[in-house]
């Protein structure tokens, strides 16, 4: 049965050397606390601040983003449109 299965290639996992995510997270927490206490002025709204928050909140979307797979819905929709176009052509030209 080994001849019918495709082995997955090893995934690439790049770890940053010069970036400390923990330090950045702590700096954001500290800035937020200072804003809450009134030590810093209120931050203006930026759409970039909310980008990706929905994906971070759900586990299945987070896994899909990490795996890098594209959704199959687009392919299925294109196939259905192609079949409908062919049927329309066949019916209008009198083939069927």
Secondary structure, 3 states (H helix, E strand, C coil): CHHHCCCCCCCCCCCCCCCCHHHHHHHHHHHHHHHHHCCCCCCCCCHHHCCCHHHHHCHHHHHHHHHCCCCCHHHHHHHHHHHHHHHHHHHHHCCC
